[in-house]
């Protein structure tokens, strides 16, 4: 095959891929646009599990202390 036929074949394959991607994008995006509806009321409501609490005035702990302590092996640390 000469280079002209190879270039033409590559162009046909590339154009077919672009058309296929466009068709697939249109098919998938048009599926969800038909039944979209937004329902909202005039007032803001809280869900059943939400609670309103005051923020703490001071932190619960002043310094983090590890639960487990270990002795360093010989040759490490002071």
N, CA, C and O atoms as a printed pandas DataFrame, in Angstrom:
     atom_number atom_name residue_name chain_id  residue_number  x_coord  y_coord  z_coord
0              1         N          UNK        A               1    0.845   -1.181    0.000
1              2        CA          UNK        A               1    0.000    0.000    0.000
2              3         C          UNK        A               1    0.891    1.246    0.000
3              4         O          UNK        A               1    1.962    1.275    0.606
4              5         N          UNK        A               2    0.427    2.221   -0.671
5              6        CA          UNK        A               2    1.212    3.455   -0.664
6              7         C          UNK        A               2    0.721    4.360    0.460
7              8         O          UNK        A               2   -0.297    4.074    1.091
8              9         N          UNK        A               3    1.430    5.430    0.705
9             10        CA          UNK        A               3    1.145    6.282    1.863
10            11         C          UNK        A               3   -0.181    7.021    1.731
11            12         O          UNK        A               3   -0.791    7.355    2.747
12            13         N          UNK        A               4   -0.638    7.283    0.536
13            14        CA          UNK        A               4   -1.910    7.985    0.356
14            15         C          UNK        A               4   -3.075    7.134    0.849
15            16         O          UNK        A               4   -3.982    7.640    1.510
16            17         N          UNK        A               5   -3.048    5.845    0.528
17            18        CA          UNK        A               5   -4.124    4.950    0.975
18            19         C          UNK        A               5   -4.095    4.766    2.490
19            20         O          UNK        A               5   -5.147    4.672    3.122
20            21         N          UNK        A               6   -2.908    4.715    3.073
21            22        CA          UNK        A               6   -2.780    4.572    4.526
22            23         C          UNK        A               6   -3.317    5.817    5.218
23            24         O          UNK        A               6   -4.027    5.710    6.219
24            25         N          UNK        A               7   -2.988    6.993    4.698
25            26        CA          UNK        A               7   -3.482    8.242    5.284
26            27         C          UNK        A               7   -4.998    8.331    5.166
27            28         O          UNK        A               7   -5.666    8.769    6.102
28            29         N          UNK        A               8   -5.546    7.921    4.031
29            30        CA          UNK        A               8   -6.993    7.953    3.833
30            31         C          UNK        A               8   -7.683    6.980    4.791
31            32         O          UNK        A               8   -8.716    7.310    5.374
32            33         N          UNK        A               9   -7.118    5.791    4.954
33            34        CA          UNK        A               9   -7.692    4.811    5.884
34            35         C          UNK        A               9   -7.648    5.334    7.321
35            36         O          UNK        A               9   -8.612    5.171    8.068
36            37         N          UNK        A              10   -6.550    5.953    7.707
37            38        CA          UNK        A              10   -6.433    6.499    9.062
38            39         C          UNK        A              10   -7.432    7.622    9.276
39            40         O          UNK        A              10   -8.002    7.739   10.361
40            41         N          UNK        A              11   -7.655    8.450    8.264
41            42        CA          UNK        A              11   -8.617    9.539    8.377
42            43         C          UNK        A              11  -10.038    9.001    8.522
43            44         O          UNK        A              11  -10.826    9.531    9.306
44            45         N          UNK        A              12  -10.366    7.957    7.776
45            46        CA          UNK        A              12  -11.704    7.353    7.865
46            47         C          UNK        A              12  -11.917    6.742    9.243
47            48         O          UNK        A              12  -12.986    6.906    9.832
48            49         N          UNK        A              13  -10.925    6.047    9.761
49            50        CA          UNK        A              13  -11.044    5.435   11.093
50            51         C          UNK        A              13  -11.177    6.529   12.155
51            52         O          UNK        A              13  -11.995    6.394   13.066
52            53         N          UNK        A              14  -10.406    7.594   12.062
53            54        CA          UNK        A              14  -10.483    8.689   13.036
54            55         C          UNK        A              14  -11.824    9.394   12.992
55            56         O          UNK        A              14  -12.399    9.696   14.038
56            57         N          UNK        A              15  -12.333    9.662   11.790
57            58        CA          UNK        A              15  -13.635   10.320   11.659
58            59         C          UNK        A              15  -14.746    9.429   12.205
59            60         O          UNK        A              15  -15.681    9.919   12.838
60            61         N          UNK        A              16  -14.648    8.142   11.964
61            62        CA          UNK        A              16  -15.656    7.213   12.493
62            63         C          UNK        A              16  -15.634    7.208   14.018
63            64         O          UNK        A              16  -16.690    7.135   14.648
64            65         N          UNK        A              17  -14.459    7.285   14.616
65            66        CA          UNK        A              17  -14.351    7.310   16.075
66            67         C          UNK        A              17  -14.971    8.584   16.636
67            68         O          UNK        A              17  -15.650    8.538   17.661
68            69         N          UNK        A              18  -14.749    9.709   15.985
69            70        CA          UNK        A              18  -15.322   10.979   16.452
70            71         C          UNK        A              18  -16.846   10.931   16.362
71            72         O          UNK        A              18  -17.530   11.378   17.284
72            73         N          UNK        A              19  -17.384   10.400   15.275
73            74        CA          UNK        A              19  -18.838   10.293   15.125
74            75         C          UNK        A              19  -19.411    9.354   16.181
75            76         O          UNK        A              19  -20.458    9.644   16.761
76            77         N          UNK        A              20  -18.744    8.243   16.436
77            78        CA          UNK        A              20  -19.225    7.292   17.444
78            79         C          UNK        A              20  -19.216    7.919   18.834
79            80         O          UNK        A              20  -20.160    7.720   19.598
80            81         N          UNK        A              21  -18.172    8.672   19.179
81            82        CA          UNK        A              21  -18.116    9.322   20.491
82            83         C          UNK        A              21  -19.209   10.380   20.627
83            84         O          UNK        A              21  -19.818   10.504   21.689
84            85         N          UNK        A              22  -19.459   11.134   19.576
85            86        CA          UNK        A              22  -20.517   12.137   19.618
86            87         C          UNK        A              22  -21.886   11.517   19.787
87            88         O          UNK        A              22  -22.707   12.017   20.557
88            89         N          UNK        A              23  -22.140   10.430   19.073
89            90        CA          UNK        A              23  -23.422    9.731   19.187
90            91         C          UNK        A              23  -23.606    9.174   20.594
91            92         O          UNK        A              23  -24.687    9.293   21.170
92            93         N          UNK        A              24  -22.576    8.576   21.141
93            94        CA          UNK        A              24  -22.663    8.017   22.492
94            95         C          UNK        A              24  -22.874    9.113   23.528
95            96         O          UNK        A              24  -23.658    8.935   24.460
96            97         N          UNK        A              25  -22.195   10.232   23.383
97            98        CA          UNK        A              25  -22.371   11.350   24.312
98            99         C          UNK        A              25  -23.791   11.886   24.256
99           100         O          UNK        A              25  -24.393   12.148   25.297
100          101         N          UNK        A              26  -24.332   12.053   23.063
101          102        CA          UNK        A              26  -25.701   12.540   22.919
102          103         C          UNK        A              26  -26.705   11.563   23.522
103          104         O          UNK        A              26  -27.650   11.982   24.190
104          105         N          UNK        A              27  -26.512   10.271   23.294
105          106        CA          UNK        A              27  -27.445    9.268   23.804
106          107         C          UNK        A              27  -27.438    9.232   25.326
107          108         O          UNK        A              27  -28.492    9.099   25.947
108          109         N          UNK        A              28  -26.268    9.349   25.927
109          110        CA          UNK        A              28  -26.188    9.275   27.382
110          111         C          UNK        A              28  -26.654   10.560   28.052
111          112         O          UNK        A              28  -27.239   10.506   29.134
112          113         N          UNK        A              29  -26.410   11.711   27.438
113          114        CA          UNK        A              29  -26.787   12.967   28.075
114          115         C          UNK        A              29  -28.269   13.274   27.899
115          116         O          UNK        A              29  -28.843   13.936   28.764
116          117         N          UNK        A              30  -28.906   12.837   26.845
117          118        CA          UNK        A              30  -30.318   13.129   26.638
118          119         C          UNK        A              30  -31.208   12.250   27.502
119          120         O          UNK        A              30  -32.401   12.524   27.629
120          121         N          UNK        A              31  -30.662   11.210   28.092
121          122        CA          UNK        A              31  -31.426   10.301   28.939
122          123         C          UNK        A              31  -31.914   10.996   30.209
123          124         O          UNK        A              31  -33.036   10.745   30.650
124          125         N          UNK        A              32  -31.104   11.856   30.798
125          126        CA          UNK        A              32  -31.388   12.420   32.112
126          127         C          UNK        A              32  -32.058   13.788   32.067
127          128         O          UNK        A              32  -32.511   14.262   33.109
128          129         N          UNK        A              33  -32.141   14.430   30.939
129          130        CA          UNK        A              33  -32.667   15.783   30.901
130          131         C          UNK        A              33  -34.188   15.833   30.869
131          132         O          UNK        A              33  -34.753   16.895   31.129
132          133         N          UNK        A              34  -34.867   14.756   30.567
133          134        CA          UNK        A              34  -36.313   14.792   30.410
134          135         C          UNK        A              34  -37.091   14.877   31.700
135          136         O          UNK        A              34  -38.134   15.530   31.719
136          137         N          UNK        A              35  -36.652   14.260   32.780
137          138        CA          UNK        A              35  -37.466   14.173   33.987
138          139         C          UNK        A              35  -36.892   14.944   35.173
139          140         O          UNK        A              35  -37.200   14.610   36.317
140          141         N          UNK        A              36  -36.087   15.941   34.942
141          142        CA          UNK        A              36  -35.504   16.696   36.050
142          143         C          UNK        A              36  -36.521   17.697   36.580
143          144         O          UNK        A              36  -37.099   18.471   35.817
144          145         N          UNK        A              37  -36.738   17.675   37.899
145          146        CA          UNK        A              37  -37.627   18.652   38.520
146          147         C          UNK        A              37  -37.073   19.005   39.894
147          148         O          UNK        A              37  -36.520   18.155   40.590
148          149         N          UNK        A              38  -37.228   20.254   40.269
149          150        CA          UNK        A              38  -36.740   20.734   41.558
150          151         C          UNK        A              38  -37.944   21.140   42.391
151          152         O          UNK        A              38  -38.766   21.954   41.972
152          153         N          UNK        A              39  -38.030   20.562   43.568
153          154        CA          UNK        A              39  -39.136   20.877   44.470
154          155         C          UNK        A              39  -38.547   21.561   45.692
155          156         O          UNK        A              39  -37.668   21.008   46.354
156          157         N          UNK        A              40  -39.021   22.750   45.991
157          158        CA          UNK        A              40  -38.518   23.454   47.170
158          159         C          UNK        A              40  -39.662   24.220   47.814
159          160         O          UNK        A              40  -40.575   24.704   47.145
160          161         N          UNK        A              41  -39.583   24.310   49.115
161          162        CA          UNK        A              41  -40.586   25.045   49.863
162          163         C          UNK        A              41  -40.066   26.419   50.221
163          164         O          UNK        A              41  -38.886   26.708   50.019
164          165         N          UNK        A              42  -40.926   27.269   50.748
165          166        CA          UNK        A              42  -40.493   28.623   51.083
166          167         C          UNK        A              42  -39.620   28.697   52.330
167          168         O          UNK        A              42  -38.903   29.682   52.508
168          169         N          UNK        A              43  -39.658   27.696   53.191
169          170        CA          UNK        A              43  -38.886   27.761   54.429
170          171         C          UNK        A              43  -37.798   26.691   54.427
171          172         O          UNK        A              43  -37.901   25.671   53.745
172          173         N          UNK        A              44  -36.757   26.953   55.208
173          174        CA          UNK        A              44  -35.681   25.990   55.337
174          175         C          UNK        A              44  -36.039   25.018   56.460
175          176         O          UNK        A              44  -36.499   25.439   57.521
176          177         N          UNK        A              45  -35.832   23.731   56.232
177          178        CA          UNK        A              45  -36.157   22.726   57.236
178          179         C          UNK        A              45  -34.910   21.941   57.602
179          180         O          UNK        A              45  -33.955   21.884   56.828
180          181         N          UNK        A              46  -34.920   21.342   58.773
181          182        CA          UNK        A              46  -33.830   20.495   59.228
182          183         C          UNK        A              46  -34.260   19.043   59.134
183          184         O          UNK        A              46  -35.434   18.727   59.328
184          185         N          UNK        A              47  -33.336   18.174   58.842
185          186        CA          UNK        A              47  -33.643   16.755   58.765
186          187         C          UNK        A              47  -33.877   16.166   60.139
187          188         O          UNK        A              47  -33.644   16.825   61.152
188          189         N          UNK        A              48  -34.338   14.929   60.177
189          190        CA          UNK        A              48  -34.651   14.275   61.449
190          191         C          UNK        A              48  -33.418   14.050   62.309
191          192         O          UNK        A              48  -33.505   14.115   63.536
192          193         N          UNK        A              49  -32.277   13.787   61.694
193          194        CA          UNK        A              49  -31.087   13.450   62.474
194          195         C          UNK        A              49  -30.229   14.661   62.818
195          196         O          UNK        A              49  -29.209   14.498   63.488
196          197         N          UNK        A              50  -30.590   15.858   62.395
197          198        CA          UNK        A              50  -29.752   17.000   62.713
198          199         C          UNK        A              50  -30.028   17.522   64.115
199          200         O          UNK        A              50  -31.163   17.529   64.590
200          201         N          UNK        A              51  -28.972   17.950   64.748
201          202        CA          UNK        A              51  -29.083   18.523   66.086
202          203         C          UNK        A              51  -28.349   19.851   66.104
203          204         O          UNK        A              51  -27.392   20.052   65.356
204          205         N          UNK        A              52  -28.790   20.735   66.941
205          206        CA          UNK        A              52  -28.138   22.029   67.089
206          207         C          UNK        A              52  -27.518   22.075   68.480
207          208         O          UNK        A              52  -28.215   21.955   69.488
208          209         N          UNK        A              53  -26.207   22.248   68.521
209          210        CA          UNK        A              53  -25.487   22.297   69.790
210          211         C          UNK        A              53  -24.609   23.532   69.812
211          212         O          UNK        A              53  -24.204   24.045   68.769
212          213         N          UNK        A              54  -24.321   24.001   71.018
213          214        CA          UNK        A              54  -23.397   25.118   71.156
214          215         C          UNK        A              54  -21.973   24.604   71.048
215          216         O          UNK        A              54  -21.686   23.464   71.413
216          217         N          UNK        A              55  -21.096   25.438   70.552
217          218        CA          UNK        A              55  -19.686   25.087   70.464
218          219         C          UNK        A              55  -19.071   25.099   71.862
219          220         O          UNK        A              55  -19.502   25.859   72.729
220          221         N          UNK        A              56  -18.078   24.266   72.072
221          222        CA          UNK        A              56  -17.390   24.213   73.359
222          223         C          UNK        A              56  -16.639   25.513   73.596
223          224         O          UNK        A              56  -16.066   26.082   72.668
224          225         N          UNK        A              57  -16.640   25.979   74.832
225          226        CA          UNK        A              57  -15.932   27.225   75.143
226          227         C          UNK        A              57  -14.439   27.006   75.295
227          228         O          UNK        A              57  -13.654   27.924   75.057
228          229         N          UNK        A              58  -14.030   25.803   75.689
229          230        CA          UNK        A              58  -12.610   25.501   75.806
230          231         C          UNK        A              58  -12.373   24.094   75.252
231          232         O          UNK        A              58  -13.292   23.275   75.228
232          233         N          UNK        A              59  -11.152   23.813   74.809
233          234        CA          UNK        A              59  -10.884   22.480   74.270
234          235         C          UNK        A              59  -10.991   21.416   75.360
235          236         O          UNK        A              59  -10.762   21.687   76.539
236          237         N          UNK        A              60  -11.345   20.201   74.942
237          238        CA          UNK        A              60  -11.514   19.113   75.905
238          239         C          UNK        A              60  -10.196   18.708   76.545
239          240         O          UNK        A              60  -10.153   18.448   77.747
240          241         N          UNK        A              61   -9.130   18.650   75.774
241          242        CA          UNK        A              61   -7.814   18.297   76.319
242          243         C          UNK        A              61   -6.837   19.412   75.998
243          244         O          UNK        A              61   -6.933   20.056   74.953
244          245         N          UNK        A              62   -5.905   19.631   76.898
245          246        CA          UNK        A              62   -4.910   20.665   76.666
246          247         C          UNK        A              62   -3.686   20.102   75.962
247          248         O          UNK        A              62   -2.976   20.838   75.277
248          249         N          UNK        A              63   -3.425   18.796   76.123
249          250        CA          UNK        A              63   -2.262   18.186   75.497
250          251         C          UNK        A              63   -2.580   16.741   75.162
251          252         O          UNK        A              63   -3.183   16.037   75.972
252          253         N          UNK        A              64   -2.191   16.297   74.001
253          254        CA          UNK        A              64   -2.425   14.917   73.595
254          255         C          UNK        A              64   -1.398   14.017   74.264
255          256         O          UNK        A              64   -0.202   14.307   74.239
256          257         N          UNK        A              65   -1.857   12.936   74.856
257          258        CA          UNK        A              65   -0.982   11.982   75.537
258          259         C          UNK        A              65   -1.211   10.616   74.910
259          260         O          UNK        A              65   -2.352   10.160   74.833
260          261         N          UNK        A              66   -0.140    9.948   74.456
261          262        CA          UNK        A              66   -0.332    8.627   73.851
262          263         C          UNK        A              66   -0.770    7.604   74.895
263          264         O          UNK        A              66   -0.381    7.680   76.061
264          265         N          UNK        A              67   -1.584    6.651   74.458
265          266        CA          UNK        A              67   -2.078    5.625   75.372
266          267         C          UNK        A              67   -1.016    4.588   75.692
267          268         O          UNK        A              67   -1.011    4.038   76.794
268          269         N          UNK        A              68   -0.118    4.308   74.759
269          270        CA          UNK        A              68    0.886    3.258   74.931
270          271         C          UNK        A              68    2.265    3.910   74.997
271          272         O          UNK        A              68    2.596    4.773   74.184
272          273         N          UNK        A              69    3.062    3.486   75.975
273          274        CA          UNK        A              69    4.443    3.966   76.054
274          275         C          UNK        A              69    5.376    2.782   75.872
275          276         O          UNK        A              69    5.026    1.651   76.213
276          277         N          UNK        A              70    6.549    3.036   75.342
277          278        CA          UNK        A              70    7.515    1.962   75.098
278          279         C          UNK        A              70    8.904    2.459   75.438
279          280         O          UNK        A              70    9.185    3.656   75.370
280          281         N          UNK        A              71    9.752    1.549   75.797
281          282        CA          UNK        A              71   11.154    1.865   76.078
282          283         C          UNK        A              71   11.923    1.822   74.752
283          284         O          UNK        A              71   11.762    0.877   73.980
284          285         N          UNK        A              72   12.763    2.841   74.478
285          286        CA          UNK        A              72   13.556    2.801   73.253
286          287         C          UNK        A              72   14.622    1.707   73.343
287          288         O          UNK        A              72   15.165    1.469   74.422
288          289         N          UNK        A              73   14.924    1.046   72.239
289          290        CA          UNK        A              73   15.956   -0.014   72.278
290          291         C          UNK        A              73   17.336    0.595   72.505
291          292         O          UNK        A              73   17.532    1.799   72.336
292          293         N          UNK        A              74   18.282   -0.244   72.887
293          294        CA          UNK        A              74   19.643    0.205   73.150
294          295         C          UNK        A              74   20.216    0.877   71.913
295          296         O          UNK        A              74   20.059    0.388   70.794
296          297         N          UNK        A              75   20.882    2.000   72.129
297          298        CA          UNK        A              75   21.517    2.710   71.031
298          299         C          UNK        A              75   20.641    3.811   70.438
299          300         O          UNK        A              75   21.106    4.564   69.583
300          301         N          UNK        A              76   19.396    3.920   70.865
301          302        CA          UNK        A              76   18.500    4.949   70.367
302          303         C          UNK        A              76   18.149    5.908   71.488
303          304         O          UNK        A              76   17.898    5.489   72.618
304          305         N          UNK        A              77   18.133    7.168   71.182
305          306        CA          UNK        A              77   17.700    8.165   72.150
306          307         C          UNK        A              77   18.673    8.392   73.274
307          308         O          UNK        A              77   19.767    7.827   73.272
308          309         N          UNK        A              78   18.293    9.214   74.241
309          310        CA          UNK        A              78   19.214    9.545   75.347
310          311         C          UNK        A              78   19.347    8.429   76.356
311          312         O          UNK        A              78   20.082    8.565   77.334
